Amino acid sequence: MVQLIVGKKGKGKTKYLLDKVNTEVKEVIGNVVYLDKSAQHMFELNNKVRLIDVSSYPIHNSDEFLGFIYGIISQDSDLEKVYIDSFLKIASLDEKDLPSALEKLEKAGEAFQIDFIVSASVEAGDLSEDWKSKIIVSL
């Protein structure tokens, strides 16, 4: 399953995502991963959350990002939730590529029973009706 946190840049999506992961990590049985564009938020995350600084890896398009995601999944059979901050930036996406990339994440989540919680700097109105239903917060 994919859940979306959307809104313009600078509206507080990262803070909401950090609060959400730190709250939910107390309730999950499996492992939790947080993907970010830097290690800046390392000390804001619960120590049970695995932070991955995606900027350390050469990802140039959505297919490479999805391969990266499958690599994470293959190394952790107990993975339950993946939080992705600044999705467009770390997945090297243009806004027009967002629906296709989200669809691929949705399929990965269904195949491996993993929840993806994604923050993206897009307006809710710019998404299709299918993806609007996946929005948990719009800032």
N, C-alpha and C positions, 0 to 999 in steps of 0.2 A: 504494500500500500504506500502511496505517496501522499503526503500532506504538505501544503504550501503556506509559507509566510511571505506575503508580497507587500510592496510599497516602494515609494521613491527612495533613492539613496539618502541616508542620514535620518531616517524616520524612526529608528530604533529596532530594526529587525534582528540585529545581532544580539542585543540585550534580551529581547524576548526569547530568542533561540537558546541563549545561555541559561536563562531562568528555567526554560522548559526542560532542557537536558538535565540540569542539576536536580530538578524536582522528580523527573521520571526515572532517573537512574536508581533511586531508592526503591522503586517498585518492580523493576525488571528482573527477570530470572537470568537471562542471557547477558551477553556482552554488548557494550555500547561504544560506538566510534563517532568522533566528531571531526569532520573534515573542514579545514580552514585554509585561507590564503597565506597565513603566517602562524607563528607560535605565540603571538601576542596575548592570546586569551588563556594560555596554559594555566596560570594561577587562579583563574576564575572558574575553572572546571573542577568538579568533584574528581578525586583521585581514582575513582573506578572507571572513569571515561578515558578512552584512548584517543588522544589528539594526534591527528596526522596533518602536518604542514604540507599541503599539496604543491606549494611552490617549489619544493625540493625535487619534484619529478617533472620530466619533459612531457607535458600534456598539451597537445595543440588542437584537438578537436573532440567532438562528443564521442566518437568511436574509441579514441585513446582513453578518454575518461571512463567510459563504460568498461573497457578492459582493465583499468585500474581498480574499479569497483569490484569486478569479478575476481581479481587477484586478492583483494581484501576478504571477500566472501570465501574463497578457496582455502584461506589460511585460518579461518575461524568458524568452525561448524556450530558454535554457540552464539553467533552474532544475531542479535535481536533487533537493534535499532541503529540507524546511521543518520546522523545530523549533518547537513551540508550547508555551510554558510557561504554567502556570495557565490551562488551556484553558477551564474553566467560567467563570472571571472575565472573560477577555478576549473570549470569544464571547457573553457575557451569557446564560449557560445555567443552567437548574436541572438538578439531577442527572437528573431524569426525561426531560429533552430530550437527554441525552447520546447515547443510541444512534442517534437520528435524525441528529444533527449528525455523528457519526462515520461513518455510512453515506454521507452527502453528501461528506465528505472522501475516503472510500474511492473513490467514483465519480470525483471530480476527479483523484485520484492515478492511477487506471487510465486515464482519458482522456488525461492529459498525461504519463504515466510519471514521476510525482513521488512520492517517499516522504515521508510525514508522520509525524513522531515527536512524540507528544503526551503531556504530563504533565497529570494531572488528580487532584484531591483526592477520590478515591472509593476504596472498598474493592474489592478484586478479587472478593470474594464477591457484590457488588451488581451485577456485570455478567452479561450473558447468556453462555451457553457460546460463542457465536460470537465475542464480544469477548474472552473469557478467553484464547482461543488467540492473540490479538494482543498479549498482555502480555509485554513483554521484561523488566520488573522490577516487583516489588510490594514496597513498603517499609512 
